[in-house]
């Protein structure tokens, strides 16, 4: 008997699949990071940092700051991937030894060797210890301000794999020595594994986004393999399931089925979630507009007079729709939420108000308010 042709996928099915696979049942911190593959980090607190906001929805009982507190004891690395974030140590190792696009002169390498020996002797160091020991002086940073040359050197050493980030003191990175990584025996296999992490993080994703992500990976995470981009893109597209929906090609990991009814059931549950600006559901602005029909922009670095939704607006997900945004703050020990809606008013759906109250209570607990 001939096999029935699969039913065409819809954008609603892709959206439900994205929500169901990304907002999985909360688990432990190591398992959540392993499942996500990568957590983007950002130093702004409004009222918590992006990495904590991402993890609170995926780690059972998570509280702001748990990642920093547990990081030194876990097999994780803070490193550059498609941007700066936290990865399983095995994933980070695939990108090293990393050859930076900006070559250092011999004098800079001599400074790096001296600092590496200093760090190795001390175990873990704060940047001010390096600055006090070597007095490298000031430097001009990328946005025109003045910083310490020691901090710039440490950042460069970390990027090149000479040091690792051992933890943090507040927002300040603490450094430890890192043993040299052996070259990949099979660069293509390493790149395929890294591409799988990206697809697993952001699927289902448009083909254009896949190309963008691979460009970011080879532009910053593993620039030594930049010439392999075209072949990597071709291999990745050839081996992944895909479909054309509304004129756009979408891809997802092998073994997944975006058309399963259980995805829609899970995504349509009566639940409100406030998402981080860099949450995997939000990061791809192309996909965001395709799924929800309006443009979300991160406005923390936009002049106040030009902001449309606020300094640190968190997309507000109700069931399977991002219906608005929230700017949250803590005042007098209480959580304050200023909400805006795409339609100009809150959803009239039964259960929305109660679900919003529950989410704000979860957010308060996450911040440790009233404890």
DAFENLIN-V35001 format. One record per residue. N is the residue number from 0. RES is the residue in one small letter. SS is DSSP state (~ for helix, > for strand, _ for the rest). Layout:
# DAFENLIN-V35001
((N;RES;SS) (N;RES;SS))
This chain:
# DAFENLIN-V35001
((0;x;_) (1;x;_) (2;x;_) (3;x;_) (4;x;_) (5;x;_) (6;x;_) (7;x;_) (8;x;_) (9;x;_) (10;x;~) (11;x;~) (12;x;~) (13;x;~) (14;x;~) (15;x;~) (16;x;~) (17;x;~) (18;x;~) (19;x;~) (20;x;~) (21;x;~) (22;x;_) (23;x;_) (24;x;_) (25;x;_) (26;x;>) (27;x;_) (28;x;~) (29;x;~) (30;x;~) (31;x;~) (32;x;~) (33;x;~) (34;x;~) (35;x;~) (36;x;_) (37;x;_) (38;x;>) (39;x;>) (40;x;_) (41;x;_) (42;x;_) (43;x;_) (44;x;_) (45;x;_) (46;x;_) (47;x;_) (48;x;_) (49;x;~) (50;x;~) (51;x;~) (52;x;~) (53;x;~) (54;x;~) (55;x;~) (56;x;_) (57;x;_) (58;x;>) (59;x;_) (60;x;_) (61;x;_) (62;x;_) (63;x;_) (64;x;_) (65;x;~) (66;x;~) (67;x;~) (68;x;~) (69;x;~) (70;x;~) (71;x;_) (72;x;_) (73;x;_) (74;x;_) (75;x;>) (76;x;>) (77;x;>) (78;x;>) (79;x;>) (80;x;_) (81;x;_) (82;x;_) (83;x;>) (84;x;>) (85;x;>) (86;x;>) (87;x;>) (88;x;~) (89;x;~) (90;x;~) (91;x;~) (92;x;~) (93;x;_) (94;x;_) (95;x;_) (96;x;_) (97;x;_) (98;x;_) (99;x;_) (100;x;_) (101;x;_) (102;x;_) (103;x;_) (104;x;_) (105;x;~) (106;x;~) (107;x;~) (108;x;~) (109;x;~) (110;x;~) (111;x;~) (112;x;~) (113;x;~) (114;x;~) (115;x;~) (116;x;~) (117;x;~) (118;x;~) (119;x;~) (120;x;~) (121;x;~) (122;x;_) (123;x;>) (124;x;>) (125;x;>) (126;x;~) (127;x;~) (128;x;~) (129;x;~) (130;x;~) (131;x;~) (132;x;~) (133;x;~) (134;x;_) (135;x;_) (136;x;_) (137;x;>) (138;x;>) (139;x;>) (140;x;_) (141;x;_) (142;x;_) (143;x;_) (144;x;_) (145;x;>) (146;x;>) (147;x;>) (148;x;~) (149;x;~) (150;x;~) (151;x;~) (152;x;~) (153;x;~) (154;x;~) (155;x;~) (156;x;~) (157;x;~) (158;x;~) (159;x;_) (160;x;_) (161;x;_) (162;x;>) (163;x;>) (164;x;>) (165;x;>) (166;x;>) (167;x;>) (168;x;>) (169;x;_) (170;x;_) (171;x;>) (172;x;>) (173;x;>) (174;x;>) (175;x;>) (176;x;>) (177;x;_) (178;x;_) (179;x;_) (180;x;_) (181;x;_) (182;x;_) (183;x;_) (184;x;_) (185;x;_) (186;x;~) (187;x;~) (188;x;~) (189;x;~) (190;x;~) (191;x;~) (192;x;~) (193;x;~) (194;x;~) (195;x;~) (196;x;~) (197;x;~) (198;x;~) (199;x;~) (200;x;~) (201;x;~) (202;x;_) (203;x;_) (204;x;>) (205;x;>) (206;x;~) (207;x;~) (208;x;~) (209;x;~) (210;x;~) (211;x;~) (212;x;~) (213;x;~) (214;x;~) (215;x;~) (216;x;~) (217;x;~) (218;x;~) (219;x;~) (220;x;~) (221;x;_) (222;x;~) (223;x;~) (224;x;~) (225;x;~) (226;x;~) (227;x;~) (228;x;~) (229;x;~) (230;x;~) (231;x;~) (232;x;~) (233;x;~) (234;x;~) (235;x;~) (236;x;~) (237;x;~) (238;x;~) (239;x;_) (240;x;>) (241;x;>) (242;x;>) (243;x;>) (244;x;>) (245;x;_) (246;x;_) (247;x;>) (248;x;>) (249;x;>) (250;x;>) (251;x;>) (252;x;_) (253;x;_) (254;x;_) (255;x;_) (256;x;_) (257;x;_) (258;x;_) (259;x;_) (260;x;~) (261;x;~) (262;x;~) (263;x;~) (264;x;~) (265;x;~) (266;x;~) (267;x;_) (268;x;_) (269;x;_) (270;x;_) (271;x;>) (272;x;>) (273;x;>) (274;x;_) (275;x;_) (276;x;_) (277;x;_) (278;x;_) (279;x;_) (280;x;_) (281;x;_) (282;x;_) (283;x;_) (284;x;~) (285;x;~) (286;x;~) (287;x;~) (288;x;~) (289;x;~) (290;x;~) (291;x;~) (292;x;_) (293;x;_) (294;x;_) (295;x;_) (296;x;_) (297;x;_) (298;x;_) (299;x;_) (300;x;_) (301;x;_) (302;x;_) (303;x;~) (304;x;~) (305;x;~) (306;x;_) (307;x;_) (308;x;_) (309;x;_) (310;x;_) (311;x;_) (312;x;_) (313;x;>) (314;x;>) (315;x;>) (316;x;>) (317;x;>) (318;x;_) (319;x;_) (320;x;>) (321;x;>) (322;x;>) (323;x;>) (324;x;>) (325;x;>) (326;x;>) (327;x;>) (328;x;>) (329;x;>) (330;x;>) (331;x;_) (332;x;_) (333;x;>) (334;x;>) (335;x;>) (336;x;>) (337;x;>) (338;x;>) (339;x;>) (340;x;>) (341;x;_) (342;x;_) (343;x;_) (344;x;_) (345;x;_) (346;x;_) (347;x;_) (348;x;_) (349;x;_) (350;x;_) (351;x;~) (352;x;~) (353;x;~) (354;x;~) (355;x;~) (356;x;~) (357;x;~) (358;x;~) (359;x;~) (360;x;~) (361;x;~) (362;x;~) (363;x;~) (364;x;~) (365;x;~) (366;x;~) (367;x;_) (368;x;_) (369;x;_) (370;x;_))
